[in-house]
Every structure is written in structure tokens, then in C-alpha cells.
Amino acid sequence: MVNVEILLATDGSQRAKKAERVAFRLSKVYHHRMAALFVVNFMNAHSASEREKAIKQGDKVLNEVAAEGKKLGVEVEKILEIGHTGNTILKVSKALKVHTIVMGSESRNVLIRFLSGSVTGKVLKNAGCTVIVAR
């Protein structure tokens, strides 16, 4: 892994696309290296075929981010991890010693967020670096 200063946490959603634009802008303006992280949460994938589909979706999203970065002159390191989304974002950001995490706000149902916990809230509360949440 190369040294990266910006970690984009993405799931390919429209809100994540907004975060992607912010991360690219920061990377270009400050000449920072950037990584894009897609977390496959197997809690949402119960069968082997669902897990395989989730991994393929993650690869697709990361390839799209890297392709967009290339168009803009930003090199993007692609990282696909399996685990709980919030914990994994925190683990990867700590391992990479990033300066900034960029992520989209969540769009899930309010009740589901309340019962399962907010990924964005967990990252904001526990990250050891700046966190930018794009809306």
C-alpha cells in the first residue's frame, strides 16, 4: 500500500458519489494521495452467491472510482475489505494513517439506523483524523 492522506469510503450510492467529488477535489488541490475503500458487509449477504455478488459490486464501484480519478489526474488506490462497515473504515484509516476520511451521509431508513447504529456517526465519533461528510 502506498502512503495515502485521503480515504474515500464509498458504496457506490449517489451520496457516496458526492463524497467522491469532494475527495478528488481535495486530492488535486492539496496534491494528496488517495485511496477508495469499499466494505463488503456479509451481515447483508446471507448466501455464498450474495457474498460473491457483493464482492463483484465492490470491485465494480472501486474500478469506476479509479477510472474517474484517472480522468481527473488523481491516482486512486483501491481497497476492498470484508467486515462491519464502520469498524473497517476506522481500521483502514488507522492502518494507512490518513489525514482525512471522506464519506457520504447515510440514506438508510431512520429506524434501521437507530437499531443498527449509524456508520457515519461511528466514524465521526471514533476517527483519529478529520472526517468530511458530503451530503
TIPA-71046 format. One record per residue (C-alpha): residue in one letter; x, y, z. Coordinates in steps of 0.05 Angstrom, whole numbers, padded with zeros to 5 digits, always signed. Layout:
N
AXYZ ...
***
This chain:
135
M+00000+00000+00000 V+00024+00070-00017 N+00021+00126+00033 V-00046+00159+00027 E-00073+00221+00060 I-00146+00217+00038 L-00190+00157+00048 L-00255+00156+00009 A-00306+00108+00039 T-00354+00090-00016 D-00412+00043-00030 G-00427+00070-00100 S-00491+00106-00077 Q-00509+00176-00100 R-00488+00204-00033 A-00421+00168-00040 K-00413+00199-00109 K-00417+00268-00076 A-00363+00247-00027 E-00322+00221-00086 R-00323+00291-00118 V-00301+00322-00053 A-00244+00272-00045 F-00220+00284-00116 R-00221+00359-00106 L-00181+00354-00041 S-00132+00307-00073 K-00120+00354-00132 V-00117+00419-00092 Y-00070+00392-00038 H-00033+00341-00082 H-00051+00286-00033 R-00053+00212-00049 M-00120+00180-00043 A-00149+00111-00031 A-00220+00088-00043 L-00248+00037+00006 F-00308-00008-00007 V-00330-00050+00052 V-00369-00114+00039 N-00413-00127+00100 F-00432-00200+00099 M-00486-00187+00151 N-00526-00164+00090 A-00506-00223+00047 H-00531-00290+00074 S-00514-00339+00018 A-00449-00353-00019 S-00479-00324-00083 E-00500-00260-00047 R-00430-00253-00018 E-00398-00264-00087 K-00446-00213-00116 A-00428-00162-00062 I-00353-00171-00075 K-00364-00162-00150 Q-00404-00099-00136 G-00348-00073-00093 D-00297-00086-00148 K-00342-00051-00198 V-00350+00010-00154 L-00275+00015-00140 N-00258+00008-00214 E-00307+00064-00230 V-00276+00109-00177 A-00205+00094-00203 A-00227+00107-00275 E-00257+00174-00255 G-00194+00191-00217 K-00151+00175-00277 K-00193+00223-00320 L-00180+00277-00268 G-00106+00261-00259 V-00115+00230-00190 E-00085+00162-00175 V-00131+00121-00132 E-00110+00060-00092 K-00168+00011-00090 I-00183-00025-00025 L-00238-00078-00016 E-00247-00104+00055 I-00297-00151+00087 G-00326-00133+00154 H-00371-00086+00193 T-00372-00021+00154 G-00357+00029+00210 N-00304-00013+00244 T-00270-00028+00178 I-00267+00045+00157 L-00235+00061+00224 K-00186+00003+00220 V-00163+00020+00149 S-00157+00095+00164 K-00114+00079+00224 A-00071+00029+00186 L-00059+00079+00130 K-00050+00137+00178 V-00095+00180+00134 H-00105+00254+00148 T-00177+00256+00123 I-00235+00208+00114 V-00287+00230+00063 M-00354+00195+00063 G-00426+00206+00044 S-00482+00213+00094 E-00526+00153+00102 S-00592+00147+00067 R-00620+00086+00103 N-00686+00085+00139 V-00683+00123+00205 L-00709+00064+00245 I-00657+00017+00215 R-00602+00068+00231 F-00627+00074+00302 L-00629-00001+00313 S-00563-00018+00279 G-00524+00046+00292 S-00500+00098+00243 V-00436+00083+00205 T-00425+00158+00195 G-00436+00172+00269 K-00389+00116+00289 V-00334+00142+00244 L-00344+00215+00265 K-00341+00195+00339 N-00281+00148+00335 A-00236+00170+00278 G-00168+00197+00297 C-00168+00246+00238 T-00212+00296+00202 V-00277+00267+00175 I-00315+00302+00119 V-00387+00281+00107 A-00414+00300+00039 R-00490+00309+00033 
***
